[in-house]
Structures are given as C-alpha cells and as structure tokens.
Amino acid sequence: MSLKIINPPKIPHFEDFRLLSKNADDKFITFRRNAANSYLKYMEDKNFLSLMKSLKYKVNINPDLKLLSLKDLNLKFKKSNTIVFLNGVFNENLSLYDQKVIEVKEEFQEFNYSKSIFASLSASYLKSPISINIKATPSLPVNVIHINTVTQKDMFFSTIFINISKNTSVNLQETFLSIKEANSLNCRVLVINSDSKSIVNYNQILKTNKSTLCLFNEINLGKNSVLNIKNEIKKSSTIYHDEIINMDTESKLDNSSLFYNFKNYTYNFEISQKSGSHSNIILKSLCDSSEILKINGDLIIPKNQKDVFGYEKFTSLLLGENAKVSFIPNLHIDSEDVNVNHGSAITQLNESEIQYLCSKGIKESQAKKLLIKSFLNQ
C-alpha cells in the first residue's frame, strides 16, 4: 500500500514533519492530527520552546539498520526473550523470542498523550507502532532493548504496546543503551495493558551516556493485577520521564526505584486508584556534583472509592554541593474510606558519623561508602 501524506498544522522547529503511514485509516489520521494540535499547545510554553530550539535535532527518517546481530554489537544478555529496537525501529533480525507465547506485530492503538509534552510529540510522528502480545506466561524474561548507534544529533521515535493476557506472569525488562557517544534524542512511548489477575515485574535500566531520553509510560492494571517497578537510572545524561498508571479494583503497585549518576532527570507520575487498590512508592536518589533531580508525583483517588491504600516516600542523599533536588508529592483525594500518606527527605552525609567510623580505624573513603550503603538499605 502506498504511503499517504497528510499535511498537519505547521509545527515549529521541525521542517520535515509529515503524517506518514502504511495503514493510514481515518482513525489513525485523526489521532495523529489531534496529537499535533496538543503538541502545538505546549509550544505556547516559552521555556519548552526555548529548550526545543536549543536542542536543534533533526528527525531521523532513515536510521542506521546495518548491524545484523547482537554479536556485532558486542553485547551479552542473560537468557531471555529479546525484542530489539535499533535507533527507534523494531529490528526482527536482532530479536529472538518464543513465538508460541509472544506475538510481535505492527498495530495501532490509542493512548493518552495529552498530559505529556513528549507523548504528544511522539504521537504526532507515530508511524510504525509495535504491539507485543504476551498470550501466556513465558518461561524466560522478556527484555525490550533500545539500542542507539547514531553519531549525530538525530531525533527518533518508538511506540510500543505490551498487552498481557489474563492470569499471566511476566518478568519485563527494558534496557536503553548507547553504543556510541551520540548526542541524540530518543522519544519512546510504552503502553502496558495487563488483563485481570496478571503479575508484571517491570525493571528499567538506563545507560545512555550523552543521549537525551524522553519517556512516556501509560500502564493500565486490570482487576486483581500486580505491578512491581524497579528502575535503575545510571550513567545517563538528560531524561524526561512522564508516567500514568491506572489501577483497577483490588490491584497492587510497588515502585522501589533508585536514581544515580545522571546529569538531569525529571520524573512526573500520576497514579489513579480504584476501590481495594494498594500503591507503595519508595524512590531514592544519590545526587553528586551538579546533578539535577525533579520528581512530581500525583496520587488520585476519585469519588465513591473504598478501602484504598496509598503511600509515597521520596528520599535523596546529596553527595555534592551543587546538586539540586526537588520533590513534590501531591494527593488528590475525593473519597473518605482511604489510607494515604506521603513524605520526603533530603539529607547529606553526617560528618560526626564519618569521624566516629574513622576513629575505629576505618578510612574516610570507606566510611562514606558504608554510610551510603546504609542509606540505600534503609
């Protein structure tokens, strides 16, 4: 089928913008056009417009797809179902997974882009969305790997839908890697739809060096489902991360993530809970030198919900004088039968504790490591 080209409203900064699709039906075209309009509204934000102009990226329509195997990339992964995106494009040659329980195909689904700047941008450029349908519990973990090999200031997009069937348990890992020292921008949309009584263990590992990541997650938990999140943000440059989690009745969420060794990380999340749901958010960070961390967390409990538990706790250990940390937990409660709490703390290493450990014959560098380890294990 030939490509259709539909000229959308003019978007500042991007000259090559087109609505391109192999399957450009009316629903798909309307979705992208509305997303473009949503993105234009964000352009009214002077700070964001200044940011995008300063980046000066160009859209990579023909990414480098020459690498043929993971061996060529000199990467080693534990045994798992590997689904690889190379410079934003699904690569079937690099992927290896159990096709009896996992189906990967190009398929369009709608998602809620309106609350995220970069989700609106990604939806505007949406071209080849990939659905990963997990029909039964796989014997091995599922590892979605994003590999960046570009050497210039390119911007590329990937949109992934992971649909998990009823009564299915999945260990899901998402890995971001930069093979070369490229100052590129990767916009990634991930939508996870878990059916009832499913269990999802989601681990995200970011090692992107100079690349800028713009991540949007929409996670829809079915009834009696469980989601365990453990993110490891390390050796990364600039990250913008927006996340929306919708929890159905009797569902459970546990997020215990650690952030360290990054340049600039902004994490905005919104959790909406229904009756009988249980959320536990514990985020920790180690901030050194000039690192900047901003976390905004919204916990929403609408009207007529019962027996809801929610807890948010943010703690950060500052290891450098110029580090900047901002925690803003927000509670939006419209029901009475709830148990919801939040807290935050920003601390530094205690000099008296360091001196005490040194008095016992421990070197100062080792004493600091022990105190950091103690902070992480609290």
C-alpha positions as CSV (number, residue, x, y, z in Angstrom):
1,M,0.0,0.0,0.0
2,S,1.4,3.4,-0.9
3,L,2.1,6.0,1.7
4,K,-0.4,8.7,2.3
5,I,0.8,12.2,3.1
6,I,-1.4,14.5,5.1
7,N,-0.2,17.9,5.9
8,P,-0.9,18.7,9.6
9,P,-0.9,22.1,11.3
10,K,2.6,23.6,10.9
11,I,4.7,22.6,13.9
12,P,7.6,24.9,14.8
13,H,11.2,23.6,14.7
14,F,10.5,20.5,12.6
15,E,10.6,21.1,8.8
16,D,10.2,17.5,7.8
17,F,7.0,16.8,9.6
18,R,4.5,14.6,7.7
19,L,1.7,12.3,8.6
20,L,3.0,9.1,7.0
21,S,1.5,5.7,7.5
22,K,1.3,2.4,5.6
23,N,-2.2,1.9,7.1
24,A,-3.5,5.5,7.3
25,D,-7.2,5.0,8.1
26,D,-9.3,7.8,9.3
27,K,-9.0,6.9,13.0
28,F,-5.2,6.8,12.7
29,I,-5.0,10.1,10.9
30,T,-7.4,11.8,13.4
31,F,-5.3,10.5,16.3
32,R,-2.1,12.0,14.8
33,R,-3.7,15.3,13.9
34,N,-5.1,15.8,17.4
35,A,-1.7,14.9,18.9
36,A,-0.1,17.5,16.7
37,N,-2.6,20.1,17.9
38,S,-1.9,19.0,21.5
39,Y,1.9,19.5,20.9
40,L,1.2,22.9,19.4
41,K,-0.4,24.0,22.7
42,Y,2.8,23.0,24.6
43,M,4.7,25.3,22.2
44,E,3.0,28.2,23.9
45,D,5.2,27.4,26.9
46,K,8.2,29.7,26.4
47,N,10.6,27.5,28.5
48,F,9.8,24.4,26.5
49,L,10.0,26.3,23.2
50,S,13.4,27.6,24.2
51,L,14.5,24.0,25.1
52,M,13.5,22.6,21.8
53,K,15.1,25.3,19.8
54,S,18.4,24.9,21.7
55,L,18.4,21.1,21.0
56,K,18.3,21.6,17.2
57,Y,17.7,18.0,16.5
58,K,16.5,16.7,13.1
59,V,14.2,13.7,12.7
60,N,15.9,10.6,11.5
61,I,13.6,9.1,8.9
62,N,16.2,6.6,7.6
63,P,18.0,5.2,10.7
64,D,21.1,3.1,10.5
65,L,19.9,-0.6,10.3
66,K,23.1,-2.2,9.0
67,L,24.0,-4.2,12.2
68,L,22.9,-7.8,11.8
69,S,23.3,-9.4,15.2
70,L,23.8,-8.8,18.9
71,K,27.2,-10.3,18.5
72,D,28.1,-7.4,16.1
73,L,27.2,-5.0,18.9
74,N,29.4,-6.9,21.4
75,L,26.5,-7.2,23.8
76,K,25.8,-10.0,26.2
77,F,22.4,-10.6,27.7
78,K,21.2,-13.3,30.1
79,K,18.8,-15.9,28.6
80,S,15.6,-14.0,27.7
81,N,13.1,-13.2,25.1
82,T,14.8,-10.3,23.4
83,I,12.9,-7.7,21.4
84,V,15.2,-5.1,19.9
85,F,14.6,-1.6,18.7
86,L,17.6,-0.2,16.8
87,N,17.5,3.6,16.6
88,G,13.8,3.6,17.3
89,V,12.8,0.9,14.8
90,F,11.9,-2.7,15.6
91,N,14.6,-5.0,14.2
92,E,13.4,-8.5,13.6
93,N,16.9,-9.8,12.8
94,L,18.2,-8.8,16.2
95,S,15.2,-10.1,18.1
96,L,14.8,-13.6,19.4
97,Y,11.7,-14.7,21.3
98,D,9.3,-17.6,21.9
99,Q,6.7,-17.1,19.2
100,K,4.4,-19.6,20.8
101,V,3.5,-17.2,23.6
102,I,4.7,-13.9,22.3
103,E,3.4,-12.2,19.2
104,V,5.1,-9.1,17.8
105,K,3.4,-7.1,15.0
106,E,2.7,-3.6,13.7
107,E,-0.6,-2.5,15.2
108,F,-2.1,0.9,16.1
109,Q,-3.7,1.5,19.5
110,E,-4.7,4.8,21.0
111,F,-3.1,6.2,24.2
112,N,-3.4,9.2,26.5
113,Y,-0.8,11.6,25.1
114,S,-2.5,14.9,26.2
115,K,-0.8,15.0,29.7
116,S,2.8,14.8,28.3
117,I,4.7,17.1,26.0
118,F,6.9,14.4,24.6
119,A,4.0,11.9,24.3
120,S,2.2,14.5,22.2
121,L,5.3,14.9,20.1
122,S,5.7,11.1,19.7
123,A,2.1,10.6,18.8
124,S,2.4,13.3,16.1
125,Y,5.2,11.4,14.5
126,L,3.6,8.0,15.0
127,K,4.5,5.8,12.0
128,S,5.0,2.1,12.8
129,P,3.7,1.3,16.3
130,I,4.6,-2.2,17.5
131,S,2.3,-4.4,19.7
132,I,3.9,-7.1,21.8
133,N,1.1,-9.5,22.8
134,I,2.0,-11.9,25.6
135,K,-0.6,-14.6,25.4
136,A,0.7,-16.9,28.3
137,T,3.4,-16.9,30.9
138,P,6.8,-17.1,29.1
139,S,9.4,-19.4,30.6
140,L,12.1,-16.7,30.2
141,P,12.0,-12.9,31.0
142,V,11.0,-10.5,28.2
143,N,13.8,-7.9,27.5
144,V,12.9,-4.9,25.3
145,I,16.2,-3.5,24.2
146,H,16.6,0.0,22.8
147,I,20.0,0.5,21.1
148,N,21.3,3.8,19.9
149,T,24.1,3.7,17.4
150,V,23.8,7.2,15.8
151,T,26.8,9.6,15.9
152,Q,24.9,12.8,15.1
153,K,22.1,14.9,16.6
154,D,19.2,12.9,15.4
155,M,15.8,12.5,16.9
156,F,13.9,9.2,16.6
157,F,10.7,7.7,17.9
158,S,9.4,4.4,19.0
159,T,5.9,3.5,20.2
160,I,5.3,0.1,21.9
161,F,2.2,-1.6,23.2
162,I,2.6,-4.5,25.5
163,N,-0.7,-6.5,26.0
164,I,-0.6,-9.1,28.8
165,S,-3.3,-11.7,28.9
166,K,-5.3,-12.8,31.9
167,N,-3.6,-15.0,34.6
168,T,-0.2,-14.3,33.1
169,S,3.0,-13.5,34.9
170,V,5.8,-11.6,33.1
171,N,9.3,-10.5,34.1
172,L,9.7,-7.5,31.8
173,Q,12.9,-5.6,31.5
174,E,13.5,-2.5,29.3
175,T,17.1,-1.6,28.6
176,F,18.4,1.6,26.9
177,L,21.9,1.5,25.6
178,S,24.1,4.0,23.6
179,I,26.8,2.2,21.7
180,K,28.4,5.4,20.5
181,E,28.9,8.8,22.2
182,A,26.0,10.3,20.4
183,N,24.2,13.5,21.5
184,S,20.8,12.2,20.1
185,L,17.2,12.4,21.4
186,N,15.1,9.3,21.8
187,C,11.4,9.7,22.3
188,R,9.8,6.4,23.5
189,V,6.2,5.7,24.3
190,L,5.4,2.5,26.2
191,V,1.8,1.4,26.9
192,I,1.3,-1.7,29.1
193,N,-2.2,-3.2,29.3
194,S,-2.4,-6.0,31.8
195,D,-5.6,-8.1,32.0
196,S,-7.1,-9.3,35.3
197,K,-5.1,-11.4,37.7
198,S,-1.8,-10.7,35.9
199,I,1.6,-10.1,37.5
200,V,4.1,-7.8,35.9
201,N,7.7,-7.3,37.3
202,Y,9.0,-4.3,35.3
203,N,12.7,-3.3,35.5
204,Q,14.1,-0.4,33.6
205,I,17.8,0.1,33.1
206,L,19.1,3.3,31.5
207,K,22.7,3.6,30.3
208,T,22.6,6.3,27.6
209,N,25.7,8.4,28.1
210,K,25.2,11.7,26.2
211,S,21.8,10.8,24.7
212,T,18.6,12.6,25.8
213,L,15.7,10.3,26.6
214,C,12.1,11.4,26.5
215,L,10.0,8.6,28.0
216,F,6.2,8.2,28.4
217,N,4.6,5.3,30.1
218,E,0.9,4.5,30.3
219,I,0.2,1.4,32.4
220,N,-3.3,0.1,32.8
221,L,-3.6,-2.5,35.5
222,G,-6.6,-4.9,35.4
223,K,-8.6,-6.2,38.3
224,N,-6.6,-8.1,40.9
225,S,-3.4,-7.4,39.0
226,V,0.1,-6.7,40.4
227,L,2.8,-4.4,39.1
228,N,6.3,-4.3,40.6
229,I,8.5,-1.5,39.3
230,K,12.3,-1.3,39.9
231,N,14.1,1.4,37.8
232,E,17.9,1.8,37.7
233,I,18.9,5.2,36.3
234,K,22.7,5.2,36.0
235,K,25.3,6.5,33.6
236,S,22.8,8.7,31.8
237,S,22.6,12.2,30.6
238,T,19.3,14.0,30.4
239,I,16.0,12.2,31.0
240,Y,12.4,13.4,30.9
241,H,10.1,10.7,32.2
242,D,6.2,11.0,32.3
243,E,4.2,8.2,33.6
244,I,0.4,7.5,34.0
245,I,-0.7,4.4,36.0
246,N,-4.4,3.5,36.1
247,M,-5.2,0.9,38.8
248,D,-8.4,-1.1,38.6
249,T,-10.1,-2.6,41.7
250,E,-8.0,-4.8,44.0
251,S,-4.8,-4.1,42.0
252,K,-1.4,-3.6,43.7
253,L,1.5,-1.4,42.7
254,D,5.0,-1.3,44.3
255,N,7.7,1.0,42.9
256,S,11.1,0.9,44.5
257,S,13.5,2.8,42.2
258,L,17.0,4.2,42.6
259,F,18.4,7.1,40.6
260,Y,22.1,7.9,40.5
261,N,24.9,9.0,38.1
262,F,22.8,11.2,35.8
263,K,23.0,14.8,34.7
264,N,19.4,15.9,34.7
265,Y,16.4,13.8,35.5
266,T,12.8,14.9,35.6
267,Y,10.1,12.3,36.6
268,N,6.4,13.2,36.6
269,F,4.0,10.5,37.5
270,E,0.2,10.2,38.1
271,I,-1.4,7.2,39.8
272,S,-5.2,6.8,39.7
273,Q,-6.6,4.2,42.1
274,K,-10.0,2.4,42.5
275,S,-11.5,0.5,45.4
276,G,-9.4,-2.0,47.1
277,S,-6.2,-0.9,45.3
278,H,-2.8,-0.6,47.1
279,S,0.1,1.6,46.0
280,N,3.5,1.8,47.6
281,I,6.0,4.3,46.0
282,I,9.5,4.5,47.5
283,L,12.1,6.4,45.5
284,K,15.7,7.0,46.4
285,S,18.4,9.0,44.8
286,L,22.2,9.7,45.1
287,C,23.0,13.1,43.7
288,D,26.6,14.1,43.1
289,S,28.3,17.3,41.8
290,S,25.9,19.3,39.6
291,E,23.2,16.7,39.1
292,I,19.6,17.9,39.0
293,L,16.6,15.7,40.1
294,K,13.0,16.8,39.9
295,I,10.1,14.4,40.9
296,N,6.4,15.4,40.8
297,G,4.1,12.7,42.0
298,D,0.3,12.9,41.9
299,L,-1.9,10.3,43.7
300,I,-5.5,10.5,42.6
301,I,-8.5,8.7,44.3
302,P,-11.8,9.7,42.7
303,K,-15.2,9.7,44.3
304,N,-17.0,6.7,45.6
305,Q,-13.9,4.5,46.2
306,K,-13.4,2.3,49.3
307,D,-10.6,0.6,51.1
308,V,-7.8,2.4,49.2
309,F,-4.2,2.5,50.4
310,G,-1.5,4.8,49.0
311,Y,2.0,5.7,50.2
312,E,4.6,8.0,48.6
313,K,8.1,8.4,50.1
314,F,11.0,10.3,48.4
315,T,14.5,10.4,49.9
316,S,17.7,11.8,48.5
317,L,21.3,11.8,49.7
318,L,23.3,14.8,48.4
319,L,27.0,14.0,47.8
320,G,27.9,17.2,46.1
321,E,27.5,20.9,47.0
322,N,25.9,21.9,43.6
323,A,23.4,19.1,43.4
324,K,19.7,20.2,43.2
325,V,16.8,18.1,44.2
326,S,13.0,18.8,44.1
327,F,10.3,16.5,45.5
328,I,6.7,17.5,45.1
329,P,4.2,14.8,46.3
330,N,0.5,15.7,45.6
331,L,-2.6,14.0,46.9
332,H,-6.0,14.4,45.2
333,I,-8.5,12.6,47.4
334,D,-12.2,12.7,46.8
335,S,-13.2,9.6,48.9
336,E,-13.3,9.1,52.6
337,D,-12.5,5.4,53.1
338,V,-8.8,5.7,52.3
339,N,-5.4,5.4,54.0
340,V,-3.0,7.7,52.2
341,N,0.3,9.2,53.3
342,H,3.4,10.8,51.8
343,G,6.8,12.0,52.9
344,S,10.1,13.3,51.6
345,A,13.6,13.9,53.0
346,I,16.8,15.4,51.6
347,T,20.0,14.6,53.6
348,Q,23.7,14.7,53.4
349,L,26.4,12.5,54.9
350,N,26.8,13.2,58.6
351,E,30.3,14.4,59.5
352,S,30.1,13.2,63.1
353,E,29.2,9.7,61.8
354,I,32.2,9.8,59.4
355,Q,34.5,10.9,62.2
356,Y,33.2,8.1,64.5
357,L,33.9,5.4,61.9
358,C,37.3,6.9,61.2
359,S,38.1,6.7,65.0
360,K,37.5,3.0,64.8
361,G,40.3,2.6,62.2
362,I,38.1,2.8,59.0
363,K,39.4,5.0,56.2
364,E,37.3,8.1,55.4
365,S,36.5,6.9,51.8
366,Q,35.4,3.5,53.2
367,A,33.3,5.2,55.9
368,K,31.4,7.2,53.3
369,K,30.7,4.1,51.3
370,L,29.4,2.4,54.4
371,L,27.0,5.3,55.1
372,I,25.8,5.4,51.5
373,K,25.2,1.6,51.7
374,S,23.2,2.2,55.0
375,F,21.1,4.9,53.3
376,L,20.3,2.5,50.4
377,N,19.3,-0.3,52.7
378,Q,17.0,1.7,55.0
